[in-house]
């Protein structure tokens, strides 16, 4: 029977990942335990940031019969509010989905999460800048759009830093996460900081065009490509499982690697070992 904390598969012994919500060990190797407190704190920061956005919506001043025109003249505030509300909402969904595949946290993960929240908590400020200056044009509009782009770039880097930390410490992942997919998740997470970084330069060319770019990036991130890639089984393994063959047999490499999650293989290996010991 495999030693505790080790799963046996066709590729040899690998660290057995912790099931979602399972208690972590005492402080050893940097692992502190479950992620519930981290997630609750993060949810609180996100909730405050998304609520503060509404404070920038001011009552318009209008003469008799001119209220509709006055409301329409405040369109930058409404657009900035909807945009940032959607962005923070997508950040919360992405964060929730990501940590749905993380079983434990260590100090490094806590600090990288704080770095991510630093950017999220700052979002109301560049949102106010956009609402106030983007329709005026000129250098003020360029500066407002550039600050917004910088903020989004920092948030994207925060997510990327967490993914890189998970690659260095895969034992923090739960049993549903596919370790080989981490590299693909990291590549997909590069889209956010890279594209948002490019909009910093675009801000000095056309601040209004940045608004469209922000909307397109938000639409892309709403699909959650990085987190979805983490739990997606490789196409080769899916085809092999459908054909009732080991993943290695599908490619002809003959290694017979089992495409199932490590926890399932570990459980069945343990039962097989117990049965073998009881057999004369």
C-alpha positions in Angstrom: 0.0 0.0 0.0 1.4 3.5 -0.9 2.9 5.5 1.9 0.7 8.3 3.3 0.5 11.4 1.2 1.8 9.6 -1.9 -0.3 8.4 -4.9 1.0 5.6 -7.1 0.4 5.8 -10.9 2.0 4.7 -14.1 4.5 7.5 -13.9 5.7 6.7 -10.4 5.1 8.4 -7.0 3.8 11.9 -7.0 2.6 14.0 -4.1 -1.0 13.3 -3.3 -3.0 16.5 -3.5 -5.4 17.4 -0.7 -9.2 17.1 -1.2 -11.2 20.3 -1.3 -11.9 21.5 2.3 -9.8 18.8 3.9 -7.8 20.0 6.9 -4.1 20.6 6.2 -1.3 19.5 8.4 0.3 21.6 11.1 2.7 24.2 9.8 5.2 22.2 7.8 6.6 23.1 4.5 4.7 26.4 4.6 1.2 24.8 4.4 -1.1 26.7 6.7 -4.4 24.9 6.1 -7.7 25.4 4.4 -8.6 28.5 2.3 -11.9 29.5 3.8 -10.6 32.5 5.8 -8.7 33.7 2.7 -11.8 33.5 0.6 -14.0 35.2 3.1 -11.5 38.1 3.4 -11.3 38.4 -0.3 -15.1 38.4 -0.7 -15.2 41.2 1.8 -12.7 43.4 -0.1 -14.4 42.7 -3.4 -17.9 43.5 -1.9 -16.6 46.9 -0.6 -14.9 47.8 -3.8 -17.9 47.0 -6.0 -20.2 49.0 -3.6 -18.0 52.1 -3.6 -18.5 52.4 -7.4 -22.0 53.7 -6.9 -20.8 56.7 -4.9 -19.5 58.3 -8.1 -23.1 58.5 -9.6 -24.2 62.0 -8.8 -27.7 63.5 -9.0 -27.9 65.7 -12.1 -28.9 69.4 -11.8 -31.6 70.3 -14.3 -34.0 73.1 -15.0 -37.7 72.4 -15.6 -38.1 70.0 -18.4 -34.4 69.4 -18.8 -33.8 66.4 -16.6 -33.5 63.9 -19.5 -30.8 66.0 -21.1 -29.0 66.3 -17.7 -29.1 62.6 -17.1 -27.8 61.9 -20.6 -24.9 64.3 -20.1 -23.7 62.1 -17.3 -23.2 59.1 -19.6 -19.4 58.7 -18.8 -20.3 58.1 -15.1 -22.9 55.4 -16.1 -20.5 53.7 -18.5 -17.6 53.7 -16.1 -19.9 52.3 -13.4 -21.2 49.5 -15.5 -17.7 48.7 -16.9 -16.1 48.5 -13.5 -19.0 46.7 -11.9 -18.7 44.0 -14.6 -14.9 43.9 -14.3 -15.0 43.5 -10.5 -17.8 40.9 -10.8 -15.7 38.9 -13.3 -12.7 39.2 -11.0 -14.8 37.7 -8.1 -16.1 34.9 -10.3 -12.6 34.1 -11.5 -11.2 34.2 -8.0 -14.1 32.0 -6.7 -13.5 29.5 -9.5 -9.7 29.4 -9.1 -9.9 28.8 -5.3 -12.5 26.1 -6.0 -9.6 24.0 -7.2 -7.2 25.0 -4.3 -7.3 22.7 -1.3 -4.8 24.5 1.0 -3.0 27.8 1.4 0.5 28.7 2.4 2.1 32.1 3.3 3.1 32.7 -0.3 -0.4 32.2 -1.6 -1.8 34.6 1.1 0.6 37.4 0.2 0.0 37.0 -3.6 -3.7 37.1 -2.9 -3.2 40.3 -1.0 -1.3 41.8 -4.0 -4.3 40.9 -6.1 -6.7 42.5 -3.7 -4.5 45.7 -3.6 -5.5 46.2 -7.3 -9.1 45.3 -6.8 -9.6 47.7 -3.9 -8.1 50.5 -6.0 -10.5 50.1 -8.9 -13.0 52.8 -7.7 -10.4 55.5 -8.0 -9.5 55.1 -11.8 -13.3 54.5 -12.4 -13.9 58.0 -11.0 -11.1 59.4 -13.2 -12.7 57.8 -16.3 -16.1 59.2 -15.4 -14.8 62.7 -14.8 -12.3 63.1 -17.7 -12.6 60.6 -20.5 -15.3 62.7 -22.3 -13.2 65.9 -22.1 -10.5 64.7 -24.4 -6.9 65.9 -24.3 -4.2 64.9 -21.9 -6.6 64.6 -18.9 -8.6 61.9 -20.8 -5.3 60.1 -21.7 -4.1 60.1 -18.1 -7.4 58.8 -16.8 -7.5 55.9 -19.3 -3.8 55.2 -18.7 -4.3 54.9 -14.9 -7.3 52.6 -15.4 -5.2 50.4 -17.7 -2.4 50.3 -15.2 -4.8 49.2 -12.5 -6.2 46.4 -14.6 -2.6 45.3 -15.5 -1.7 45.0 -11.8 -4.8 42.9 -11.2 -3.9 40.7 -14.2 -0.4 40.3 -12.8 -1.9 39.3 -9.4 -3.8 36.4 -11.0 -0.7 35.4 -12.9 1.4 35.4 -9.7 -1.0 33.1 -8.0 -1.0 30.7 -11.0 2.9 30.7 -11.0 2.9 30.0 -7.2 0.6 27.0 -7.7 2.9 25.7 -10.4 5.8 25.8 -7.8 3.6 24.3 -5.1 1.2 21.9 -6.8 0.4 20.2 -3.5 -1.9 23.1 -2.8 -4.3 22.0 -5.5 -7.2 19.7 -4.9 -7.8 16.3 -6.4 -9.8 17.6 -9.4 -7.1 19.8 -10.7 -5.0 18.3 -13.5 -1.4 19.2 -12.8 -0.2 19.0 -16.4 -2.8 21.7 -17.3 -1.2 24.3 -15.0 1.1 25.5 -17.8 -1.8 26.0 -20.1 -3.7 28.0 -17.3 -0.6 30.2 -16.9 -0.4 30.9 -20.7 -4.1 31.8 -20.8 -3.7 34.1 -17.7 -1.0 36.0 -19.6 -3.7 37.5 -21.8 -5.0 39.9 -19.2 -1.8 41.7 -18.1 -0.4 41.7 -21.6 -3.5 43.1 -23.3 -4.2 45.6 -20.5 -0.6 46.6 -20.6 -1.0 47.4 -24.3 -3.9 49.6 -23.6 -1.7 51.8 -21.5 -0.1 52.9 -24.8 -3.5 53.0 -26.5 -4.6 55.5 -23.9 -2.3 58.1 -25.3 -3.6 57.6 -28.8 -7.4 57.2 -28.2 -8.8 57.1 -24.7 -12.3 56.3 -26.1 -10.9 53.3 -27.9 -9.6 52.0 -24.6 -13.2 51.8 -23.4 -14.0 49.3 -26.2 -10.8 47.4 -25.4 -11.8 47.1 -21.8 -15.2 45.7 -22.7 -13.6 43.1 -25.1 -11.1 41.9 -22.5 -13.9 41.6 -19.9 -15.9 39.5 -22.3 -12.9 37.2 -22.8 -12.2 36.9 -19.1 -15.9 36.2 -18.3 -15.5 32.7 -19.8 -12.9 31.9 -17.2 -10.3 30.3 -19.6 -7.5 29.8 -17.1 -9.6 28.0 -14.4 -11.5 25.9 -17.0 -8.2 24.8 -18.5 -6.9 23.6 -15.1 -9.6 20.9 -14.8 -10.0 20.0 -18.4 -8.7 16.5 -19.2 -6.3 16.3 -22.1 -8.0 15.3 -25.4 -5.8 12.3 -25.7 -7.0 11.0 -22.3 -10.7 11.7 -23.1 -10.5 9.8 -26.3 -8.7 6.9 -24.6 -11.2 6.7 -21.8 -14.1 6.7 -24.3 -12.4 3.8 -26.1 -11.8 2.0 -22.8 -8.0 2.1 -23.2 -5.3 3.6 -21.0 -4.1 7.1 -22.2 -0.7 5.7 -23.1 -2.3 3.1 -25.4 -4.0 5.8 -27.3 -0.7 7.4 -28.3 1.1 4.1 -28.8 3.7 4.9 -26.2 2.8 1.8 -24.2 3.3 3.4 -20.7 -0.4 2.6 -19.8 -0.8 5.8 -17.8 -4.2 6.0 -16.1 -6.0 9.2 -17.1 -8.1 9.3 -13.9 -7.5 11.8 -11.1 -4.7 10.8 -8.7 -7.1 10.5 -5.7 -9.1 7.8 -7.5 -6.0 5.9 -8.5 -4.7 6.1 -5.0 -7.9 4.8 -3.5 -8.1 1.9 -5.8 -4.4 1.1 -5.3 -5.0 1.0 -1.5 -7.9 -1.3 -1.8 -5.9 -3.6 -4.1 -3.0 -3.7 -1.7 -5.3 -4.6 1.2 -6.9 -7.4 -0.8 -3.5 -8.7 -1.8 -2.3 -8.8 1.8 -5.4 -10.9 2.8 -4.9 -13.4 0.0 -3.1 -16.7 0.9 
